[in-house]
Amino acid sequence: MEIKLFYKTQRELADAINKLIDSYWNNEISEPDLVAHLTSLYANNKSKIRKSDDFTSILKQQCGKRRLEVYERILLMTENEK
């Protein structure tokens, strides 16, 4: 699976997040790969992912609650490691 580091729109970014998490749920990628990809997406696209410590409304609409719960846990886990 090829994931870009930088995305032009929030919808493209949401699609990439969906594909990553769905691939993990379908056992197509490993957990360390999922964490690595999602953290790099966050590091390079912060303004498209969060506004005022919450996910943007586009991401909420496109990704859904379950995927964003997974993403939130990954972000918290990586912040705690620092």
trRosetta pair geometry for C-beta under 8 A, 3 or more apart (Angstrom, degrees):
i j d omega theta_ij theta_ji phi_ij phi_ji
1 19 6.9 172 -157 143 131 114
1 20 7.4 150 136 -99 150 65
1 23 5.9 -34 -54 -104 159 168
1 28 7.3 87 -35 129 126 119
1 29 6.4 -60 22 -63 133 128
3 16 5.7 105 -139 -163 96 118
3 19 7.9 179 -92 86 99 119
3 20 6.6 31 -88 -75 141 113
3 37 5.3 79 45 -152 163 118
3 41 7.1 -68 162 -70 130 109
4 7 6.3 126 87 -73 119 71
4 16 7.1 -99 40 -101 82 150
5 40 6.3 -73 -125 152 87 110
5 41 7.5 -152 -147 -96 45 51
5 44 4.8 4 167 81 87 178
6 44 5.5 -105 -81 156 70 123
6 45 6.7 155 -131 -70 51 96
7 10 7.7 109 114 -90 126 22
7 12 4.6 -175 -164 97 115 111
7 13 4.1 169 74 -68 161 87
7 16 6.6 -138 -77 3 138 140
7 41 7.9 23 -11 -150 118 94
7 45 5.7 19 33 -104 98 144
7 48 6.5 -134 76 92 107 169
8 12 5.9 54 50 26 78 149
9 12 4.8 100 60 6 83 99
9 13 7.0 -146 99 -2 48 89
9 48 7.7 145 164 -141 24 134
10 13 5.4 -56 -148 41 36 115
10 14 6.1 42 152 -24 69 104
10 48 4.9 -168 -92 -168 78 97
10 56 5.8 -87 -140 91 146 148
10 58 4.0 83 118 90 136 148
10 59 6.3 -99 -179 -50 109 79
10 62 7.7 165 135 10 89 144
11 14 5.6 -48 -144 34 32 113
11 15 6.5 36 153 -21 62 103
11 58 6.3 -92 -65 178 66 125
11 62 6.2 170 -128 -86 64 155
12 15 5.7 -52 -152 33 32 114
12 16 6.6 32 150 -18 64 104
13 16 5.7 -53 -152 35 33 111
13 17 6.5 34 151 -19 66 104
13 41 7.0 137 -155 -173 96 116
13 45 5.6 176 -120 162 140 159
13 48 5.2 126 -3 130 165 133
13 49 7.0 -120 151 -74 144 80
13 59 7.3 -46 101 -90 107 101
14 17 5.6 -52 -147 36 33 112
14 18 6.3 37 153 -21 65 105
14 58 6.3 -128 -41 136 139 90
14 59 5.2 -169 -94 -115 105 61
14 62 3.5 48 157 101 152 142
14 63 5.3 -127 -154 -49 95 89
15 18 5.7 -52 -148 35 31 114
15 19 6.4 30 154 -18 64 106
15 62 7.1 -70 -54 171 59 132
16 19 5.8 -54 -147 36 31 110
16 20 6.4 32 154 -20 64 106
16 41 6.7 177 113 -117 127 140
17 20 5.8 -56 -149 36 30 112
17 21 6.3 18 160 -10 66 109
17 38 7.2 73 -127 -117 84 93
17 41 6.9 167 -80 135 86 165
17 59 7.3 32 36 -144 158 102
17 63 5.6 -26 99 -104 127 125
17 67 6.5 111 138 158 104 128
17 71 6.5 -2 -162 -82 125 138
18 21 6.3 -62 -144 42 26 102
18 22 5.9 22 160 -15 65 115
18 62 7.0 -102 -44 145 127 91
18 63 5.8 -152 -70 -117 88 71
18 67 6.3 -32 -105 -129 63 166
19 22 5.9 -58 -139 43 25 110
19 23 6.1 31 158 -24 63 108
20 23 5.8 -58 -151 33 25 111
20 24 6.6 25 152 -18 62 104
20 29 7.3 -48 -156 45 66 152
20 34 6.1 132 166 -134 100 77
20 37 5.4 -160 -132 107 137 138
20 38 6.3 162 129 -66 153 89
20 41 7.9 -127 -17 -23 161 149
21 24 5.6 -51 -152 34 35 113
21 25 6.4 33 151 -16 66 105
21 34 7.2 84 -99 -148 50 119
21 38 8.0 61 -65 -79 86 127
21 63 7.9 77 23 -157 146 103
21 67 4.8 138 80 -136 167 98
21 70 5.6 125 -132 80 125 148
21 71 7.3 -71 -73 -54 132 90
22 25 5.6 -54 -145 39 34 111
22 26 6.2 22 156 -9 67 110
23 26 5.8 -63 -144 47 29 103
23 28 4.1 -84 -167 67 83 118
23 29 4.7 46 129 4 114 107
23 34 7.8 -177 83 -91 95 98
24 27 7.7 33 180 -76 32 26
24 28 7.3 -84 -63 50 22 75
24 29 5.5 -53 -81 67 65 93
24 30 7.9 -9 -123 116 84 9
24 31 6.9 83 -147 -94 117 53
24 33 8.0 -173 -90 80 96 93
24 34 4.4 35 -84 -86 135 140
29 33 4.5 -113 175 89 107 134
29 34 5.8 133 109 -57 116 82
29 37 7.8 -5 158 0 157 141
30 33 4.7 97 58 8 78 104
30 34 7.0 -137 99 -7 42 88
31 34 5.5 -51 -147 33 34 115
31 35 6.4 33 157 -17 66 105
32 35 5.7 -54 -146 38 33 111
32 36 6.2 34 156 -20 66 108
33 36 5.7 -56 -145 38 30 112
33 37 6.2 26 159 -16 66 109
34 37 6.1 -60 -147 39 25 106
34 38 6.1 15 162 -11 64 113
34 74 7.4 -115 129 -105 95 146
35 38 6.2 -62 -142 42 25 104
35 39 6.1 20 163 -15 64 112
35 74 5.5 -165 -120 -148 75 114
35 77 7.5 -69 -133 89 122 131
35 78 7.0 157 -174 -65 102 113
36 39 6.2 -60 -144 39 23 105
36 40 6.4 18 159 -14 62 110
37 40 6.0 -61 -148 39 28 106
37 41 6.3 31 154 -21 65 106
38 41 5.5 -49 -146 34 34 114
38 42 6.4 34 154 -18 64 104
38 71 6.1 -153 -163 -127 136 82
38 74 5.2 34 96 119 143 155
38 75 7.7 -103 138 -58 112 76
39 42 5.6 -53 -149 37 34 112
39 43 6.3 36 153 -22 66 105
39 74 6.9 -129 -58 150 84 109
39 75 7.5 154 -101 -100 75 59
39 78 5.1 145 -106 -99 128 169
40 43 5.6 -50 -142 35 34 113
40 44 6.3 14 163 -3 66 113
41 44 6.4 -75 -148 48 24 96
41 45 5.7 -31 174 30 66 119
41 49 7.5 114 132 -70 92 137
42 45 6.8 -82 -123 58 19 78
42 46 6.3 54 176 -86 63 70
42 49 5.8 -62 -122 32 71 172
42 75 6.2 148 -105 -103 167 106
43 46 7.1 -7 -147 -48 16 97
45 48 4.5 -46 174 45 98 114
45 49 5.6 98 112 -27 90 103
46 49 5.8 -71 -144 39 29 106
46 50 6.2 -38 -175 37 71 100
47 50 7.7 -74 -117 59 19 63
47 51 8.0 52 -162 -79 55 76
48 56 6.8 -69 174 -4 42 150
49 55 6.6 -58 171 -130 65 73
49 56 6.6 -157 176 -2 15 103
49 59 6.4 59 -142 -59 54 158
50 53 6.5 10 -177 -111 122 16
50 54 6.6 140 -150 68 80 26
50 55 6.2 -60 -99 -98 63 37
50 56 6.8 -146 -105 -36 12 78
51 54 6.4 -34 71 65 65 78
51 56 5.2 79 -3 -92 108 78
55 59 4.6 -107 173 86 109 127
55 60 5.4 135 102 -57 115 85
55 63 7.7 -86 174 46 151 135
55 68 5.5 -69 -31 -145 166 133
55 71 7.8 80 -88 90 132 134
55 72 7.9 -88 -43 -70 116 100
56 59 4.8 93 60 8 81 102
56 60 7.1 -145 97 -6 42 87
57 60 5.4 -51 -147 36 37 116
57 61 6.3 35 156 -18 68 105
58 61 5.9 -59 -150 39 29 108
58 62 6.0 12 160 -7 67 116
59 62 6.0 -64 -134 47 28 101
59 63 5.2 -1 178 3 70 122
59 68 6.8 112 141 -94 103 120
60 63 6.8 -56 -114 47 14 92
60 64 7.8 86 -178 -81 45 13
60 65 7.9 29 -156 -74 78 59
60 68 6.6 -3 -108 -50 60 161
63 67 4.4 -121 172 83 96 129
63 68 5.2 107 107 -51 127 92
63 71 7.5 -12 168 -7 154 142
64 67 5.3 82 67 17 86 102
64 68 6.8 -168 91 -4 40 96
65 68 6.0 -69 -146 43 26 105
65 69 6.2 32 157 -27 66 105
66 69 5.7 -51 -150 28 30 114
66 70 6.9 30 152 -16 61 102
67 70 5.7 -54 -158 33 36 112
67 71 6.4 34 148 -17 68 107
68 71 5.2 -49 -142 40 40 115
68 72 6.1 47 154 -25 68 102
69 72 5.7 -49 -145 33 29 114
69 73 6.6 29 155 -17 61 104
70 73 6.0 -58 -154 35 30 109
70 74 6.5 28 151 -18 64 107
71 74 5.7 -56 -150 36 32 112
71 75 6.3 31 154 -18 66 106
72 75 5.8 -56 -148 37 30 110
72 76 6.3 28 155 -16 65 107
73 76 5.7 -54 -145 39 31 110
73 77 6.1 35 155 -23 65 108
74 77 5.6 -54 -146 35 29 114
74 78 6.4 22 158 -13 64 107
75 78 6.1 -58 -145 40 29 105
75 79 6.3 30 155 -20 64 108
76 79 5.7 -56 -145 37 31 112
76 80 6.3 31 157 -20 65 107
77 80 6.0 -58 -151 34 28 111
77 81 6.8 29 151 -23 62 105
78 81 5.6 -49 -150 28 37 115
78 82 7.1 42 152 -27 62 100
79 82 6.0 -53 -160 22 36 114
